[in-house]
Amino acid sequence: MMDTPGMRELQLWDTESGWQTTFADIERLALLCRYRDCQHKSESACAVKQAIESNELDSHRYANYLKTKKELNYLASKEQAVNQRREKKDGLKNKKINHTEF
């Protein structure tokens, strides 16, 4: 727990490489799964599930991995939406400029 006076929330930002380093063990296990698109839920021959069941991988660590991955995906989609709005706004500005030139 952290005391952050004046701050309402903390978010992950530009952490893709740090995240991959932090959870490199899980990423390596995922490469050993039989299926490339393995979701590590109910698929057979899932190396991540097997590692959790054999206590090679702590289930709490895997839960943190999933939570962090979800947060990064959310931030990426939020950033993409902002960029799309900006591009649309810039496109409308350029369109107005081109029409006023005539």
C-alpha positions, 0 to 999 in steps of 0.5 A, a space after each residue: 500500500 502506498 500513500 499518494 496525496 493528491 493522486 487518485 490513481 496510478 497506472 502502468 505506462 510504457 511498460 511492455 518490455 518491463 512486463 515481459 522481463 518481469 514475467 519472462 518465466 510465464 512467457 517461456 512456459 507459454 511457448 511450451 504449450 501445445 497450441 499457439 493460441 492457448 489461453 491457459 484455461 481448459 486446453 490440453 497440454 497447457 504448460 502454464 496449467 501444468 506448472 501451476 498444478 505442480 507448484 513450479 509456478 505460484 498461482 498468485 504470481 500467475 494471477 498477477 500476470 493476468 491482472 497486469 496483462 489485462 491492465 496493459 491491454 486496457 491502456 493500449 485500447 484507451 491509447 488507441 481510441 485517443 489516437 483515433 479521435 486525434 486523427 479524425 480531428 486532424 483530418 477534419 481540420 485538414 479538410 476545412 483548410 483545403 476547402 478554404 483554399 479555393 
